[in-house]
Amino acid sequence: PQHVVLYPLVSKSLRNIAAGKDPLEGQRHCCSIAQLHEHYSLGYPDLDELQKNPQPLIFDIEVLKVEAPGSYQQDPWAMTDEEKLQAVPLIHKEGNELYRQGKGQEAAAKYYDAIACLKNLQMKEQPGSPDWIELDQKITPLLLNYCQCKLQCEEYYEVLDHCSSILNKYEDNVKAYFKRGKAHAAVWNVAEAQADFAKVLALDPSLRPVVSKELRSLEARLREKDAEDKIRFKGIFSQ
């Protein structure tokens, strides 16, 4: 047993890791004593108690599983910059395979990890610099894939946010207009959906058959909704 004064902070980091979070989440760069004062509560009653009353600890280590060499994939926060760059194509490929299998949520998580790797690298560059732009151009297709997963999972407002963010930087991104148009249509933003689909056609007329199909689907849903509204409100106005 050892008297481990700073173990509560270490334990919180380990619990963050187990939850798939950055182990330093919520911490700021300062000395250990300042960290103790900064974190009056660590978010766990047992750790708060241990922090107030340090005592000797005995650690039991349990092996949960043994992985084959080369099969372990580090979380993005634990990778070096070079490892992040090398991991992105592999994670992207894994996301594509999961999407082909119809596993939208799992694929979205993979795309999110790849985006996180690139975003972490991008934060170290001057916004608008050649290196920053190069990284942003790698992020954009991953973010569009992520949006496709969110469309499949019917999380439309997240699609609207991300596609609008892309279009604020890249006004000629056809895929972003198309996905945003589908999301607008899904949440009954009819004028916005029509405007996005019109922009798709202006940028790429060859997509007319696909856009026409989306517009016909929207019109059919509108007619169905109008019919339902008439039935729903008929009793109200006849009273």
Contacts in CASP RR format, 6 or more apart in sequence:
PFRMAT RR
TARGET T0000
AUTHOR 0000-0000-0000
METHOD contacts of the structure
MODEL  1
PQHVVLYPLVSKSLRNIAAGKDPLEGQRHCCSIAQLHEHYSLGYPDLDEL
QKNPQPLIFDIEVLKVEAPGSYQQDPWAMTDEEKLQAVPLIHKEGNELYR
QGKGQEAAAKYYDAIACLKNLQMKEQPGSPDWIELDQKITPLLLNYCQCK
LQCEEYYEVLDHCSSILNKYEDNVKAYFKRGKAHAAVWNVAEAQADFAKV
LALDPSLRPVVSKELRSLEARLREKDAEDKIRFKGIFSQ
1 56 0 8 1.000
1 57 0 8 1.000
1 58 0 8 1.000
2 56 0 8 1.000
2 57 0 8 1.000
3 54 0 8 1.000
3 55 0 8 1.000
3 56 0 8 1.000
3 57 0 8 1.000
4 10 0 8 1.000
4 54 0 8 1.000
4 57 0 8 1.000
5 54 0 8 1.000
6 32 0 8 1.000
6 36 0 8 1.000
7 50 0 8 1.000
7 54 0 8 1.000
7 57 0 8 1.000
8 42 0 8 1.000
8 47 0 8 1.000
8 48 0 8 1.000
8 50 0 8 1.000
8 51 0 8 1.000
9 27 0 8 1.000
9 32 0 8 1.000
9 35 0 8 1.000
9 36 0 8 1.000
9 39 0 8 1.000
9 42 0 8 1.000
11 44 0 8 1.000
11 47 0 8 1.000
11 50 0 8 1.000
12 39 0 8 1.000
12 42 0 8 1.000
12 43 0 8 1.000
12 44 0 8 1.000
12 47 0 8 1.000
13 23 0 8 1.000
13 24 0 8 1.000
14 23 0 8 1.000
15 44 0 8 1.000
16 22 0 8 1.000
16 23 0 8 1.000
16 24 0 8 1.000
16 25 0 8 1.000
17 23 0 8 1.000
17 75 0 8 1.000
20 75 0 8 1.000
22 77 0 8 1.000
23 77 0 8 1.000
24 77 0 8 1.000
27 35 0 8 1.000
27 38 0 8 1.000
27 39 0 8 1.000
28 38 0 8 1.000
30 38 0 8 1.000
36 51 0 8 1.000
39 51 0 8 1.000
41 48 0 8 1.000
42 48 0 8 1.000
42 51 0 8 1.000
73 87 0 8 1.000
74 83 0 8 1.000
74 87 0 8 1.000
75 113 0 8 1.000
76 84 0 8 1.000
76 87 0 8 1.000
76 113 0 8 1.000
76 116 0 8 1.000
76 117 0 8 1.000
76 120 0 8 1.000
77 120 0 8 1.000
79 87 0 8 1.000
79 117 0 8 1.000
81 121 0 8 1.000
81 124 0 8 1.000
84 117 0 8 1.000
84 118 0 8 1.000
84 120 0 8 1.000
84 121 0 8 1.000
85 117 0 8 1.000
85 121 0 8 1.000
87 114 0 8 1.000
87 117 0 8 1.000
88 114 0 8 1.000
88 117 0 8 1.000
88 118 0 8 1.000
88 138 0 8 1.000
88 142 0 8 1.000
91 110 0 8 1.000
91 111 0 8 1.000
91 113 0 8 1.000
91 114 0 8 1.000
91 117 0 8 1.000
92 110 0 8 1.000
92 111 0 8 1.000
92 114 0 8 1.000
92 142 0 8 1.000
92 145 0 8 1.000
94 110 0 8 1.000
95 106 0 8 1.000
95 107 0 8 1.000
95 110 0 8 1.000
95 111 0 8 1.000
95 145 0 8 1.000
96 107 0 8 1.000
96 145 0 8 1.000
98 104 0 8 1.000
98 106 0 8 1.000
98 107 0 8 1.000
98 110 0 8 1.000
99 107 0 8 1.000
99 145 0 8 1.000
99 148 0 8 1.000
99 149 0 8 1.000
102 152 0 8 1.000
104 149 0 8 1.000
104 152 0 8 1.000
104 153 0 8 1.000
105 149 0 8 1.000
105 153 0 8 1.000
107 145 0 8 1.000
107 149 0 8 1.000
108 146 0 8 1.000
108 149 0 8 1.000
108 150 0 8 1.000
108 153 0 8 1.000
111 142 0 8 1.000
111 143 0 8 1.000
111 145 0 8 1.000
111 146 0 8 1.000
111 149 0 8 1.000
112 146 0 8 1.000
114 142 0 8 1.000
115 139 0 8 1.000
115 142 0 8 1.000
115 143 0 8 1.000
115 146 0 8 1.000
118 135 0 8 1.000
118 138 0 8 1.000
118 139 0 8 1.000
118 142 0 8 1.000
119 139 0 8 1.000
121 135 0 8 1.000
122 132 0 8 1.000
122 135 0 8 1.000
122 136 0 8 1.000
122 139 0 8 1.000
125 131 0 8 1.000
125 132 0 8 1.000
125 135 0 8 1.000
126 132 0 8 1.000
136 169 0 8 1.000
140 166 0 8 1.000
140 170 0 8 1.000
140 173 0 8 1.000
143 162 0 8 1.000
143 165 0 8 1.000
143 166 0 8 1.000
144 163 0 8 1.000
144 166 0 8 1.000
144 173 0 8 1.000
144 175 0 8 1.000
144 176 0 8 1.000
144 179 0 8 1.000
146 162 0 8 1.000
147 158 0 8 1.000
147 159 0 8 1.000
147 162 0 8 1.000
147 163 0 8 1.000
147 176 0 8 1.000
147 179 0 8 1.000
148 179 0 8 1.000
150 156 0 8 1.000
150 158 0 8 1.000
150 159 0 8 1.000
150 162 0 8 1.000
151 159 0 8 1.000
151 179 0 8 1.000
151 182 0 8 1.000
151 183 0 8 1.000
151 186 0 8 1.000
154 186 0 8 1.000
156 183 0 8 1.000
156 186 0 8 1.000
156 187 0 8 1.000
157 183 0 8 1.000
157 187 0 8 1.000
159 179 0 8 1.000
159 180 0 8 1.000
159 182 0 8 1.000
159 183 0 8 1.000
160 180 0 8 1.000
160 183 0 8 1.000
160 184 0 8 1.000
160 187 0 8 1.000
163 176 0 8 1.000
163 177 0 8 1.000
163 179 0 8 1.000
163 180 0 8 1.000
163 183 0 8 1.000
164 180 0 8 1.000
166 173 0 8 1.000
166 176 0 8 1.000
167 173 0 8 1.000
167 176 0 8 1.000
167 177 0 8 1.000
167 180 0 8 1.000
170 176 0 8 1.000
172 203 0 8 1.000
174 200 0 8 1.000
174 203 0 8 1.000
174 204 0 8 1.000
174 207 0 8 1.000
177 196 0 8 1.000
177 197 0 8 1.000
177 199 0 8 1.000
177 200 0 8 1.000
177 203 0 8 1.000
178 196 0 8 1.000
178 197 0 8 1.000
178 200 0 8 1.000
178 207 0 8 1.000
178 210 0 8 1.000
178 211 0 8 1.000
180 196 0 8 1.000
181 192 0 8 1.000
181 193 0 8 1.000
181 196 0 8 1.000
181 197 0 8 1.000
181 214 0 8 1.000
182 193 0 8 1.000
182 214 0 8 1.000
184 190 0 8 1.000
184 192 0 8 1.000
184 193 0 8 1.000
184 196 0 8 1.000
185 193 0 8 1.000
185 214 0 8 1.000
185 217 0 8 1.000
185 218 0 8 1.000
185 221 0 8 1.000
188 225 0 8 1.000
190 218 0 8 1.000
190 222 0 8 1.000
193 218 0 8 1.000
194 215 0 8 1.000
194 218 0 8 1.000
197 211 0 8 1.000
197 214 0 8 1.000
197 215 0 8 1.000
200 207 0 8 1.000
200 211 0 8 1.000
201 207 0 8 1.000
201 208 0 8 1.000
201 211 0 8 1.000
END
